[in-house]
């Protein structure tokens, strides 16, 4: 079976750290909205007139449903999505029919290269410098007037608190000024659900492998807002391992570590260095890349590679050594993904044999080698691999807007914040926010993830709210 990667016709506008705007809108073509009901995502502030961060959500329906299966007429929704969870400032305008009206991304590539990774304070300042311009450009490129928006969606977690705050504050100002509902979005859910925008056949249930610089997660998506976590990383994510390896090999980090490693690996021998596949002895679906990173560091020292010398200045012998390390690292890192995905597929099919698709998304899913290897594993198990195009794998506003649309359809949103809300208002963010509940067989004694200050999972919050809703009798 061919990998499903639909073409995206919309253009992408990229900025280079620029900088303002004012928006306005109303909910369009809808009956009066129901009174928002709190799902416990954010506590109310002291003032009864003040609503906290986007995601108290109300629910117009007694149960989760697949939007495509609803018999009610499709409501035309136009959603602005804002994303600032890490190192890219992004905004997009998307319609509920799947049309991407605009997509704007301001990259912090220069900062990444300068600091050798994400520096939270510097990233926050970069977001703050460009957020107004990014949002205004998304509206202008979409040809959307403020009154045409239905709501604003924004990432509220997981991510870096300093960075999340910039996007949420901007979204609240827009929503408060123009009386717009807010939809708080889980960043990792958005990576999974954007595949439903580009592949209309993708219905629940499906599997999702979400791989990026900060996350490594494999889940069973049973329904909108209902996820079972089959495995996660116990330390570092695969994207972090790619970035660190690229830095140690003296590669150009302005492209990020993944593309740089993949390109150099084409010149090397993937079996030149015998790296050990992580966690072979653990019969679960959890990932670990810290040990592999250490193996790479030791190999670089053994090969006398000098990271301070960029690859462009390396002689042919040293370039060959670096290429061998890159190729060997990539082979073992992706083999680790393959092995854990194989077990996750077996577990997922045991839970629900009707699964037909596995979504691979997140920045690392843009890697061609990763896709090709995952495709073999997925198809061997009779499933189809769905990969969003690379522009929708990396952090973007489209995935936030689309996830906002999915939840808005079923009535999960916040009421508009107060007009002229003070800048210092307390905003409840979710820097460490699990997506789903852990599968019982997936619990591992090797797991070392800290649990302090972790919010209840998105799934548990939504399920609890549904249980509290009054039962309707016919």
KOLKOLDO-495562 format. One record per atom (N, C-alpha, C, O): residue in one letter; x, y, z. Coordinates in pm, whole numbers, plus 50000, padded with zeros to 5 digits. Example, Ala and Ser with C-alpha at 12.3 -4.5 7.8 and 13.67 -1.06 7.14 Angstrom:
2
A513194943150780
A512304955050780
A513204967050780
A514244966850846
S512854977550708
S513674989450714
S512905000350787
S513415011450804
# end
This chain:
474
X500844988150000
X500005000050000
X500875012550000
X501945012850061
X500405022449931
X501185034749924
X500955043150048
X499855043250104
X501985050150090
X501845059350201
X500905070650160
X501035076050050
X499975074150246
X499005084450214
X499575097950252
X499605101450369
X500015105650153
X500545119050177
X499885128450078
X500495131549975
X498655133050104
X497965141750011
X498715154649988
X499415159650076
X498575159949869
X499225172549836
X498495184049903
X497265184149908
X499235193449953
X498635205350014
X498905216949920
X500055220549894
X497825222849871
X497985233149768
X498255246849826
X498755255649757
X497925248749953
X498095262050010
X499565265650024
X500425257050043
X499825278550014
X501195283350029
X501555285250174
X500685286750260
X502845285250202
X503325287550338
X504205299950335
X505125301050255
X503895309250422
X504705321350430
X505625320350550
X505155318150662
X506905321950530
X507865321350641
X508445335250664
X508825342250570
X508495338950791
X509095351650828
X510455348950889
X510785337550924
X511245359650902
X512515357950971
X512585367451089
X513205378051083
X511915363451197
X511915371251321
X511595385851298
X512455394551315
X510385388551258
X509905402151249
X508945405151362
X508995398551467
X508085414751342
X507125416951449
X505775419551394
X504825421651469
X501915433551443
X501065438451547
X499685438451500
X499625437551378
X498695439151550
X497405438251490
X496245437551586
X496395435151706
X495155439751531
X493975438751613
X492955430951534
X492815432751413
X492265422551602
X491325413851534
X489935415451588
X489725420651698
X488985411051511
X487625411751556
X486845400851488
X487185396751377
X485815395951554
X484995385851490
X483795381851570
X483605386551682
X483005373451514
X481845368051584
X481645353851537
X482165349951433
X480905346051613
X480625332451572
X479645333151456
X478585339351468
X480005326751344
X479265328251222
X478375316351195
X478745304951223
X477195318951140
X476295308551090
X476005297851193
X475885286051158
X475895301751318
X475595291951422
X474415296551505
X474145308551516
X473705287051562
X472675290351658
X473365295651783
X474565293751799
X472635302251871
X473265307451993
X474055296552065
X473575285352081
X475265300052106
X476135290352171
X475595286652308
X474985295052375
X475805274252351
X475355270152484
X476215276852590
X477335281152562
X475705277652709
X476505283152818
X477685274052843
X477495262152867
X478925279452838
X480105270952854
X480095263852988
X479765269653091
X480445251252986
X480585243353108
X482045240153129
X482745236253036
X482505241953253
X483915239453281
X484195224553285
X483465216853347
X485275220553216
X485695206653219
X486865204853313
X487465194053317
X487205215253389
X488285213953486
X489655215953428
X490645213253495
X489745220853304
X491055223153246
X491715235453308
X492935236153319
X490905244953347
X491465256953408
X490575261553522
X489355261953506
X491145265153636
X490325269753748
X489855283853726
X490565291653662
X488675287653774
X488205301453760
X489035310753846
X489575306853949
X489135323353801
X489825333353880
X488865338553987
X487705334553993
X489365347654072
X488545352654181
X487305359954130
X486215358654187
X487475367754022
X486335375053969
X485425365653892
X485885357953808
X484145366353921
X483195357653852
X483045361653707
X482515354053627
X483515373753671
X483405378353532
X484645375053452
X484705377553332
X485635369453517
X486895366653450
X487055351753426
X486955343853519
X487295348053301
X487495333953267
X488975331653245
X489645339953184
X489475320353293
X490905317753275
X491155311253142
X490305311653053
X492315305153127
X492855301352997
X491955292652913
X491095285352963
X492195293652782
X491405286752682
X491385271952701
X492375265252668
X490365266552750
X490125252152755
X489255248152869
X489245236452905
X488495257352930
X487485253053025
X486485244752948
X485915235153000
X486285248652825
X485425241652731
X484025239352783
X483825236552901
X483055240452695
X481715235752726
X481435224152635
X482195221552541
X480355217052660
X480025205852573
X478585206552530
X477685206852614
X478345206852400
X476985207152349
X476425193252331
X475235191652303
X477265183152346
X476795169552325
X477145161052444
X478105163652516
X476345150752463
X476525142352581
X477665132652565
X478105126752664
X478155130752445
X479245121352426
X480135125652312
X479725133452226
X481375120552311
X482265123552202
X481715117352075
X481115106552078
X481925124251964
X481455118551839
X482445121651730
X483235131051740
X482385113751626
X483195116351508
X482475126951427
X481355124551382
X483095138651407
X482385149351339
X481865145251204
X480805149951162
X482595136451134
X482185132651000
X480965123551001
X480315121850898
X480645117751119
X479525108651126
X478245115551170
X477185109351173
X478335128351204
X477165135651251
X476155137251139
X476525139651024
X474885136051173
X473845137551074
X473405152151060
X472675155550966
X473845160751151
X473465174851144
X474225181751033
X475325177450998
X473665192450975
X474335199350866
X475685204750911
X475845209051025
X476645204450821
X477985209350852
X477955224450872
X477495231850785
X478455228950986
X478535243151014
X479845248450958
X480895242250978
X479795259650890
X481005265450833
X481765272850943
X481305283050995
X482925267550979
X483745273251086
X485045278551026
X485685271750946
X485425290451064
X486715296151024
X487505298651151
X487125306851234
X488625291651164
X489385291551290
X490785297551270
X491495294151176
X491155306351361
X492535311151369
X493275302451468
X492815300751581
X494415296951429
X495225288751518
X496555295251548
X497205300451458
X496965295151675
X498225301351719
X499065291051793
X498565284051881
X500335290051756
X501245280151815
X502555286751856
X503245292651773
X502905285651986
X504185291052036
X504735281952146
X505275287052244
X504615268952132
X504985260052242
X506485258252259
X506955254552367
X507245260852152
X508685258452162
X509475269252088
X509655280252140
X509935266251967
X510865275351902
X510385280951769
X511175287451699
X509145278851730
X508595284951610
X507325292451646
X506485287451721
X507195304551594
X505975312351612
X505125310151488
X505545313251377
X503925304651507
X503115300951391
X501665305051409
X501145305351520
X501025308151296
X499595311151296
X499035306951162
X499735306951061
X497765303351161
X497115298951039
X495625301151049
X495065302051159
X494995302150934
X493545302950928
X493045291150846
X493475289050733
X492145283350905
X491665271050842
X490145270650850
X489555275050948
X489515265250746
X488065263550745
X487695249250779
X488515240150765
X486475247250823
X486055233850865
X485905224150750
X485775212150774
X485915228950625
X485915219750511
X487315214850476
X487505207550379
X488305218950558
X489675214650537
X490515224150456
X491695221450432
X489955235150413
X490705244650332
X491665252850419
X491255259050517
X492935252550383
X493945260450454
X494035273950386
X494555275050275
X493525284250451
X493495297550392
X494845304550403
X495215312550318
X495585301450509
X496925307250523
X497705299250626
X497145292650713
X499025300050613
X499925293850710
X501185302350716
X501885303850616
X501485307650832
X502655316350850
X503515310850964
X502995307651071
X504805309750941
X505735304651042
X506945313851050
X507555316950948
X507285318151170
X508515325651193
X509495316351264
X509265312351378
X510565313051196
X511525303351248
X512575309951338
X512955321551317
X513015302551437
X514095307051524
X515385299451493
X516195296751581
X515565296051366
X516715288051326
X518035294351363
X518965287451405
X518135307351349
X519395314151383
X519715312851531
X520865311051570
X518665313851615
X518875312251759
X519285297951792
X520145295751878
X518665288351725
X519025274351748
X520485271951717
X521185265151792
X520945277551605
X522345275951566
X523265282951665
X524325277751698
X522855294651712
X523695302451802
X523855295751939
X524945295651995
X522765290251991
X522785284452126
X522905269252126
X523005263152232
X522905263252008
X523025248752000
X521795241452050
X521875229852089
X520675248052049
X519425242352096
X518485253452140
X518775265252119
X517375249652201
X516375259552242
X516765265552377
X516935258252475
X516915278752382
X517145286152506
X515815292752542
X515425302352477
X515105287752646
X513725292252672
X513545307352679
X512595312652619
X514415314352749
X514245328852762
X514425335752628
X513675344952594
X515425331552551
X515645337352420
X514475334152326
X514055342452246
X513955321852338
X512825317852254
X511595326252287
X510855330352198
X511365328752417
X510225337052457
X510335351052397
X509355356452344
X511505356852405
X511695370352352
X511495370652201
X510955380252147
X511935360052134
X511745359251989
X510265358051954
X509795364351859
X509525349952031
X508085348852009
X507405362452027
X506605366651944
X507755369152136
X507125381952167
X507395392352059
X506565400952033
X508575391451996
X508955401151894
X508165399551765
X507985409151690
X507695387451737
X507065385051607
X505595381151612
X504945380651508
X505055378251731
X503715372551739
X502655381251672
X501795376151601
X502715394451694
X501725403251633
X501785402551480
X500755401651414
X502995403151427
X503165403051281
X502745389651221
X502125389351115
X503075378751289
X502725365451238
X501205363851230
X500675359151129
X500505367851336
X499055366451337
X498415375451232
X497505371251161
X498885387951223
X498315397051125
X498555392050983
X497665392850898
X499735386850958
X500025381550824
X499135369550791
X498695368050677
X498875361050892
X497995349550868
X496605354150826
X496005348350736
X496095364550891
X494795369950855
X494825376350717
X493915374250636
X495875384150691
X495975391050562
X496115381150447
X495455382550344
X496975371350464
X497185361550358
X495915353450331
X495645349450218
X495125351250437
X493875343650420
X492785352150356
X491775346750310
X492975365350352
X491945374050300
X490715373850390
X489585375350343
X490955372050518
X489865370850615
X489765383850695
X490745388750751
X488545389050699
X488305400250787
X487955394850926
X487515383450941
X488175403151025
X487995398251161
X486595392651185
X486445382951260
X485595398251124
X484225393751149
X483955379951091
X482925373851121
X484875374851009
X484665361750948
X485125350151036
X484785338651009
X485895353151141
X486375342451229
X485255337151317
X484355344551358
X485305324151346
X484345317951437
X484895317151579
X484145318351676
X486215315051591
X486845313451722
X488355313951704
X488855314651592
X489065313751817
X490535313451816
X490995301051892
X490545298552004
X491885293451831
X492485281751896
X493935284751927
X494615291451848
X494425279852041
X495805282652080
X496355271052160
X495635264652237
X497635268252141
X498305257852220
X498435262352364
X498965273052392
X497955253852458
X498125256952601
X499055246952668
X499335248252788
X499535236952595
X500475227352649
X500475214752564
X499605213252479
X501435205752585
X502645207952664
X503645216652587
X503485219052467
X504665221352658
X505665229852595
X506405237852701
X506315234752820
X507125247852658
X507875256552748
X506955267552799
X506345274652719
X506835268852930
X505895278352988
X506085292552935
X505115299252900
X507335296952929
X507595310552882
X507095312652741
X506565323252708
X507245302452658
X506825303452519
X505305302252505
X504685309752431
X504715292752577
X503275290952573
X502555303852610
X501535307452551
X503095310752709
X502455322852760
X502275333352651
X501255340252648
X503245334552562
X503175344652456
X501975342152365
X501205351352335
X501815329752322
X500715326452232
X499365327552299
X498415332752240
X499255322452423
X497975322852493
X497565337252523
X496395340752508
X498515345452563
X498205359452591
X497695366452465
X496745374352471
X498325363752353
X497885369752226
X496475365052190
X495625373152152
X496225352052203
X494915346552170
X493825352652258
X492735355652210
X494135354452386
X493155359952478
X492865374652447
X491725379252462
X493865381952405
X493635395952369
X492705396952248
X491795405152244
X492945388352149
X492105388352030
X490665384452066
X489705391152029
X490555373452138
X489225368452173
X488465378152262
X487265380052244
X489155384352357
X488495393852445
X488065406452372
X486985411752398
X488905411252282
X488605423752210
X487425422152116
X486675431652093
X487265410052060
X486255408351955
X485215397651989
X484555392251901
X485095394652120
X484025385952169
X484025372152100
X482995367352055
X485215366152093
X485365353152027
X485555341952130
X486255343952229
X484955330352107
X485265318752191
X486715314652174
X487335317352071
X487255308152276
X488635303152273
X488625287852282
X487815282052354
X489525281552209
X489685267152219
X491125264252258
X492045267152181
X491335258652376
X492685254852419
X493045241552359
X492255232152363
X494245240552302
X494645228752225
X495835221752289
X496795228252333
X495765208552293
X496895200252335
X497815198552214
X497395193652109
X499065202552230
X500015202652119
X500175188952051
X500215188151929
X500255178352131
X500465165152074
X499195159652008
X499275152551908
X498045162952064
X496805159051998
X496725165651861
X496275159551765
X497175178051852
X497145185251725
X498035178351621
X497665177451504
X499205173551663
X500065166151569
X499345153851514
X499515150451398
X498555147351598
X497845135351553
X496655138851465
X496435132551362
X495885149051505
X494645151951434
X494825158951302
X493935158451217
X495965165551281
X496165172351153
X496135162351037
X495865166150923
X496425149751067
X496345139450963
X494915137750913
X494705133850798
X493925140750998
X492525139750956
X492125151150863
X491125150150791
X492905161750864
X492655172750770
X493095168750630
X492405171550532
X494235162050621
X494795158750489
X494335145150436
X494415142650316
X493865136450524
X493395123250481
X491975121150532
X491755117250647
X491025123850445
X489615123750486
X489135109850526
X488155108650598
X489805099350481
X489385085850516
X489795081850657
X489355071550708
X490625090050721
X491135086550853
X490075088750960
X489795100050998
X489495077851007
X488475078351109
X488995071651237
X489935063751233
X488385075051349
X488715068251474
X488155054051468
X487105051951408
X488845044251529
X490125045351600
X491305044351503
X491185038551395
X492435050251543
X493685048751468
X494845049951566
X494665054551679
X496025045951522
X497225047351603
X497985059851561
X497845064451448
X498785065251652
X499615076751618
X500965075551686
X501055073251806
X502015077251607
X503385078251657
X503795092751643
X503915097851531
X504005099551754
X504285113851756
X505725115951799
X506075113651914
X506555120251706
X507995120751728
X508535134651692
X508375139351580
X509165140951790
X509685154451770
X510875156751860
X511405147451920
X511295169451870
X512435172551954
X512165171052101
X513085168152178
X510925172852143
X510615172152285
X509715160752325
X509485158552444
X509205153352227
X508225142952259
X508465130252177
X508925130652063
X508145119052238
X508195106052174
X507035098052231
X507105093552345
X505985096352153
X504735091152208
X504055082352106
X503975085851988
X503565070752150
X502735062352063
X501425059952135
X501405055352250
X500325063152068
X499005062552131
X498005055452042
X498195054151921
X496945050752104
X495765045952034
X494705056852049
X494235059652160
X494325062951936
X493295073351937
X491945066651920
X491585062551809
X491195065352027
X489915058452022
X488785067651977
X487825063251915
X488925080452007
X487925090351969
X488525104051994
X489625105252048
X487815114351954
X488285127951978
X488405130452128
X487415129852200
X489625133252174
X489845135552316
X489955123152400
X489955123952522
X490055111352336
X490135098752410
X491315090652357
X491255084852248
X492405090352435
X493645084152390
X494175074552495
X494095077052615
X494725063452447
X495425053952534
X496905054852501
X497315052552387
X497695058052600
X499145059052580
X499765045252588
X499755038852693
X500295040652476
X500945027552471
X502415028452509
X502975019052566
X503045039652479
X504455041452513
X504875055852502
X504275063652428
X505915059452576
X506475072852569
X507965071852599
X508455060952629
X508685082952592
X510105082352623
X510315082952775
X509605089952846
X511295075452821
X511615075952964
X512685086452993
X512985089253109
X513255092052887
X514255102752906
X514185112752792
X513385122152797
X515015110952690
X515065120452579
X514215115652462
X514005103652443
X513735125252382
X513005122052261
X513985120152146
X515145124252154
X513525113852039
X514405110951926
X514905123951861
X516045124451815
X514065134251856
X514495146851796
X515635153251872
X516535159251813
X515605151952005
X516695156952089
X517995149552056
X519065155652050
X517895136452034
X519075128552000
X519635132751864
X520855133951848
X518765135051767
X519205139951636
X519905153451650
X520975155451593
X519305162651725
X519875176051737
X521245175851805
X522165182751761
X521375168051913
X522645167551984
X523715161051896
X524855165751892
X523355150251826
X524315143651738
X524785153251628
X525965153851596
X523845160651571
X524195170351467
X525135181051520
X526075185151452
X524865185751642
X525725195851703
X527135190351725
X528115197151694
X527245178151777
X528555172251804
X529325169251676
X530555168651677
X528595167451566
X529265164651438
X529575177451361
X530075176951249
X529255188951421
X529585201651357
X528695204951238
X529135211651145
X527435200251241
X526535202751129
X525795216051147
X525765221851256
X525225220751038
X524515233451038
X523135231651103
X522265225351044
X522945237151222
X521715235251297
X520605244651253
X519485243951305
X520885253551159
X519815262351112
X518735254351039
X517615259151024
X519085242450996
X518095233750931
X517475224051031
X516585216350995
X517935224551153
X517615215151261
X518395202251239
X518865199451129
X518525194451345
X519405182851341
X518945171751249
X519765165251185
X517625169551240
X517105158551160
X517515158951014
X518135149450966
X517185169550942
X517575170350801
X519095169950781
X519575164150684
X519845176250873
X521305176450860
X521895162350875
X522775158450798
X521405154750973
X521875141050993
X521485132250875
X522285124450825
X520255133550830
X519765125150720
X520605127250594
X520935117650524
X520945139550566
X521735142650446
X523145136950457
X523645130750363
X523795139150572
X525165134250589
X525185118950592
X526145112850544
X524155112850648
X524105098250659
X524125091450522
X524555079950510
X523675098350420
X523685092650285
X525105089750237
X525305081450148
X526085096650295
X527495094850255
X528195083950337
X529305079950304
X527535079250445
X528225070350538
X527795055850531
X526865052250461
X528505047650607
X528225033450622
X527425031650751
X527935033950861
X526175027450737
X525295026450852
X525675015450950
X525165014851061
X526595006650908
X527014995850997
X528474997251039
X529084987951093
X529035009051014
X530435011351047
X530685011351197
X531735006851242
X529735016151272
X529875017051418
X528755008951483
X527585010651449
X529105000251574
X528144990951633
X527474997051756
X527784993551870
X526555006051730
X525775011451841
X524755000951887
X524274992851808
X524445001252016
X523474991852074
X522074997652068
X521865009252103
X521134989652023
X519724994052019
X519214995352163
X519344985952241
X518635006652199
X518185008752337
X517044999252378
X516224995252296
X517024995952506
X515904989352573
X515464976152509
X514284972852509
X516414968852455
X516064956052394
X515464946552496
X514634938052463
X515894947952623
X515464938552727
X514104942052785
X513524934152860
X513574953852751
X512294958152807
X511164955052709
X511144960452598
X510254946652748
X509174942252660
X507964951552673
X506854947252704
X508204964252648
X507134974152650
X507264982952527
X508024979652435
X506544993952523
X506575002752407
X507205016252439
X507035025852364
X507935017052551
X508575029552587
X509905031252514
X510545021552473
X510305043852500
X511515047252424
X512575053152518
X512265058152625
X513825052252474
X514925058552547
X516025061952448
X516475053352371
X516465074452449
X517535078652357
X518725084652429
X519705088352364
X518675085752562
X519805091452636
X521045082752624
X522145087752604
X520865069552635
X522015060552623
X522625060652486
X523845060052472
X521795061352383
X522315061952246
X523085074952225
X524125074952158
X522595085852280
X523325098452272
X524725096952332
X525705101852276
X524815090052446
X526115088152511
X527025079452424
X528225082152416
X526465069152360
X527255060852270
X527815069252155
X528975067552116
X527005078152103
X527455086851994
X528585095952041
X529585097651971
X528425101752159
X529455110652212
X530795103452226
X531845108852192
X530745091052277
X531965083252293
X532595079752158
X533815079752144
X531755076752059
X532265073651926
X532935085751863
X533955084551795
X532355097451886
X532945109751832
X534295112451895
X535235116551828
X534385110052025
X535685111852093
X536695101752041
X537865105152021
X536255089252020
X537165078851972
X537665081851830
X538795078351795
X536815088251751
X537195091451612
X537945104751603
X538315109151494
X538165111151719
X538865124051725
X538195134751640
X538845143051577
X536865134351641
X536095144651569
X536045157251656
X535775156551775
X536305168651595
X536285181351667
X535015188951632
X534905194351522
X534045189351723
X532765195951692
X532905210551655
X532095215951580
X533955217051708
X534125231251679
X534465233751532
X534265244751481
X534965223451465
X535265224851321
X534005221051244
X533585209451249
X533385230551173
X532155227251101
X532415216950991
X533525215750941
X531385209550956
X531525199050856
X532035204650724
X532725197750649
X531695217050695
X532125223250569
X533625225250564
X534205226650456
X534275225550682
X535725227650687
X536495214750712
X537725215050716
X535805203550728
X536465190850757
X537115185150632
X536615186750521
X538275178350651
X538905171750537
X538115159150501
X537195155450572
X538475152750392
X537705141450342
X537685129750441
X536655123050455
X538815127350510
X538865116250605
X537935118950723
X537205110050766
X537965131250776
X537125134450892
X535655135050850
X534775131150927
X535385139850729
X534005140150682
X533435125950672
X532285123450706
X534275116850625
X533845102850613
X533555096950750
X532575089650767
X534395100150848
X534175095150984
X532865100651040
X532105093351105
X532625113251016
X531385119351065
X530175113150995
X529145110751058
X530295110650867
X529185104750791
X528865090650843
X527695086850852
X529905083150877
X529685069650931
X528945070251066
X528065062151094
X529325079851149
X528665081451278
X527195085351256
X526305079851321
X526965094751165
X525595099151137
X524735087551087
X523605085651133
X525275079750993
X524515068650936
X524255057651038
X523165052051044
X525275054751119
X525115044351221
X524135048451329
X523325040451375
X524215061051369
X523265066151468
X521845065451414
X520945060551483
X521635070351293
X520285070651236
X519695056551225
X518525054451254
X520505047051182
X520015033351166
X519515027851299
X518435021951305
X520285029551406
X519925023851535
X518775031651600
X517895025651663
X518785044851586
X517705052951643
X516355049051581
X515355047651652
X516335047251450
X515095043951382
X514725029251405
X513545025851411
X515735020551418
X515455006551451
X514755005651586
X513854997351605
X515155014151680
X514495014751810
X513015018451792
X512145012551855
X512745028251706
X511355031951676
X510595020151617
X509455017351656
X511225013451522
X510565002151455
X510154991351555
X509024986451553
X511094987651641
X510824976651735
X509694980151831
X508824971851859
X509704992451881
X508654996451975
X507314998251904
X506254995651961
X507365002751779
X506125004251702
X505494990651672
X504274989251675
X506334980851644
X505824967451618
X505034962351739
X503934956951724
X505604963951857
X504914959251976
X503654967552002
X502624962152043
X503734980651978
X502574989252000
X501414985451907
X500254985751948
X501744981951784
X500704977651690
X500034964851740
X498814963451733
X500834955651790
X500274943051844
X499334945951960
X498254940051969
X499744954852051
X498904958452165
X497624965352119
X496534962252167
X497764974752026
X496614982351981
X495584973451912
X494374975051933
X496054964151830
X495124955051761
X494444945651860
X493324941051836
X495114942851970
X494484934652073
X493364942452142
X492334936852177
X493574955452160
X492554964052221
X491404966352124
X490234965552163
X491734969151998
X490704972251898
X491154967151762
X491944973751694
X490664955451720
X491094949451592
X490644957151469
X491074953951358
X489804967351486
X489294974751369
X490244985551320
X489954992151220
X491374987451387
X492324997851348
X492864995251207
X493224983951174
X492915005651126
X493405004450988
X494595013450957
X495305011150859
X494825023451040
X495845033451008
X496785036051125
X496405034951242
X498015039651091
X498965045051188
X499445058451134
X499965059251023
X499265068851213
X499715082251177
X501115084451233
X501355081851351
X502025089151151
X503355093351198
X503445108351177
X503375113151064
X503615115751287
X503625130251277
X504615135951378
X505175128651460
X504825149051371
X505875155551450
X507065158151359
X507165152351252
X507955166751403
X509065170951318
X509905159751262
X510295160151145
X510185149451344
X511045138451299
X510365130051191
X511025123251113
X509035130451187
X508295122951084
X508485128850945
X508045122950846
X509135140550936
X509475146150805
X510655138850741
X510875139750620
X511405131550824
X512595124450779
X512205113050683
X511425104350719
X512745113150562
X512385103150461
X512785089050504
X512055079550480
X513945087850567
X514405074750612
X513455069350719
X513115057550717
X513035077950812
X512095073850916
X510805068950854
X510275058550893
X510295076350758
X509025072650693
X509135059250621
X508245050750630
X510225057550549
X510375045250470
X510455032950561
X509885022550530
X511155034150672
X511285022850764
X509965020050837
X509575008450855
X509275030650878
X507985028750944
X506955022750849
X506115014750890
X507025026650724
X506085021450624
X506175006350616
X505154999550605
X507385000950621
X507574986450615
X506934979550735
X506264969350721
X507164985150854
X506594979250975
X505074979650972
X504414969751003
X504524990950934
X503074992750934
X502404983550833
X501424976850865
X502944983050713
X502314974850609
X502474959950637
X501634951950596
X503534956250705
X503714942250743
X502584937650833
X502254925750838
X501984946950905
X500884943750996
X499514946550935
X498504946451006
X499474949050805
X498204950850736
X497564964450757
X496364966050733
X498344974350802
X497824987850823
X498354997150714
X499214993250634
X497845009350713
X498335019650622
X499005030750703
X498525034450810
X500105035850650
X500805046950714
X500285060050658
X500225061950536
X499915069050747
X499475082450708
X500475092450764
X500645093550885
X501115099750675
X502075110050715
X501635123550659
X501525124950537
X501375133250742
X501105146650690
X502315151450610
X503425146650635
X502145160650517
X503295166150446
X504245172750545
X503825176950652
X505525173750511
X506515179250605
X506125192650667
X506415195150784
X505485201350590
X505115214550643
X504085213550754
X503925223050832
X503375202250763
X502385200350869
X502865190550975
X502155187751071
X504085185250958
X504685176751061
X505395185151166
X505265182651286
X506135194951120
X506795203951214
X505735212851279
X504595213451231
X506095219851387
X505115228151457
X504525238651363
X505265245351290
X503205239951365
X502545249051272
X501185253251327
X500645246951418
X500655263951272
X499365268851317
X498185261251259
X497105261351317
X498395254651146
X497315247151082
X496805236251175
X495595234451191
X497725228751235
X497305217551321
X496545222651443
X495655215851494
X496905234651491
X496215240251606
X494805244851566
X493835242351637
X494715251451452
X493405255951403
X492485244051377
X491305244251414
X493025233551313
X492185221951281
X491715214751407
X490555210851416
X492605212951504
X492195206651629
X491165215251700
X490235210051762
X491335228351693
X490335237351748
X488975235251683
X487945235351750
X488965233451551
X487725230951478
X487065218051526
X485865217551548
X487875207451540
X487325194551582
X486625195651718
X485545190151737
X487255202551812
X486655203851946
X485505214051947
X484525212252019
X485635224651869
X484585234751863
X483285228851810
X482195232451855
X483415219651715
X482225213051657
X481375206251764
X480145206051755
X482045200651864
X481295193351967
X481115201652093
X480765196352199
X481345214652082
X481015223652191
X482055225452298
X481735230552406
X483295221652273
X484335223352374
X485095236252346
X485905236952254
X484835246452424
X485495259252407
X485315267552532
X484505264252618
X486075278152543
X485925287852651
X485095299652601
X485075302452482
X484425306452691
X483765319052653
X484825329652628
X485975328052670
X484465340452562
X485435351152540
X485975356452672
X485225357952768
X487265359452679
X487835365552801
X487315379852815
X486715385152722
X487535385852930
X487105399752949
X487835409252854
X488995406952819
X487155419652813
X487795430052732
X488825437252818
X488605439352938
X489935440952758
X490995448152830
X491505440452951
X491745446153057
X491665427452935
X492215419153042
X493635423653073
X494415425452979
X494005425353199
X495365429953231
X496415419853187
X496165407853186
X497595424753151
X498665416053102
X499145406353209
X499655395553178
X498985410153336
X499505401753443
X498465392053498
X498675386153604
X497355390353428
X496345380853474
X496955366853479
X497765363153394
X496565359253579
X497095345753592
X496525336853482
X495305335553467
X497415330753405
X497005321753297
X497475307753331
X498655305553358
X496565298453330
X496895284653366
X497365277153242
X496575273853154
X498655274553235
X499245267553121
X499495253053156
X499395249253273
X499825244853057
X500035230553076
X501385226253022
X501435218652925
X502495230853080
X503815227253026
X504075212253026
X504755207052937
X503535205253127
X503685190653132
X502285184753142
X501675184253249
X501795180353026
X500395176653016
X500245163852935
X500325164252812
X500025152553001
X499885139952927
X498675140452834
X497685147252862
X498765133052725
X497675132452629
X496635122052668
X495435124752668
X497115110052703
X496185099252733
X496535091852860
X497545094752925
X495695082452896
X495935073953012
X496845062352972
X496705056852863
X497745058753059
X498735048553029
X498115034553024
X497375030553115
X498415027352919
X497955013552904
X498615005053012
X499815006253037
X497824996553076
X498324989153192
X499564980953160
X500494980353240
X499594974653042
X500764966553005
X501964975152968
X503074970152955
X501724988352949
X502804997152908
X503595002953022
X504595009753000
X503155000553144
X503905005953258
X505214998453271
X505244986153270
X506275005953284
X507604999853285
X508375003953409
X508365015553450
X509064994253469
X509894997453585
X511085005853544
X511745011853628
X511365006353412
X512485014453364
X512115029053353
X512975037753337
X510825031753363
X510385045353338
X510895054853445
X510795052053565
X511455066153401
X512025075653497
X511435089553481
X511975099253535
X510345090653406
X509745103753384
X509235109453516
X508535102653590
X509585121853546
X509125128253669
X507625131053659
X507115134853554
X506935128953770
X505495131153769
X505085143853842
X503915147553841
X506045150653905
X505715162853978
X505195173453882
X505735175253772
X504155180453924
X503575191653850
X503065187353712
X503015195553621
X502675174853697
X502055170453573
X500545171853588
X499965167153686
X499915178453492
X498465180053497
X497785166753462
X498385158253397
X496555165153506
X495795153253463
X495745152953310
X495745163353246
X495715141153254
X495745139853108
X494505146053044
X493445147153107
X494645150052920
X493525155352844
X492375145252844
X491215148952863
X492705132552822
X491685122152816
X490915121152948
X489685120452947
X491625120953060
X490945119453189
X490055131353219
X488985129653278
X490475143253181
X489675155253206
X488375154753126
X487295157453178
X488505151253000
X487315150852914
X486385139552957
X485165141452963
X486935127852987
X486095116653028
X485355119753158
X484185116253174
X486045126253251
X485395129953377
X484255139653354
X483205138453416
X484455149153265
X483405159053237
X482195152353172
X481055156053200
X482445142553087
X481345135653021
X480515127653122
X479295126853111
X481205121853219
X480495114053321
X479625122953409
X478615118353463
X480005135653423
X479245144753507
X478045150853435
X477175156753499
X477995149453303
X476885155053229
X475605147453258
X475635135353277
X474485154453262
X473215147553289
X472885137953177
X473115140653059
X472325126453216
X471965116353118
X470645120353055
X469685124053123
X470615119652919
X469395123252847
X468545110952826
X469035100452784
X467275112252854
X466345101052832
X465445104152714
X465105115652688
X465075093752643
X464225095652527
X462805091452558
X461925092352471
# end
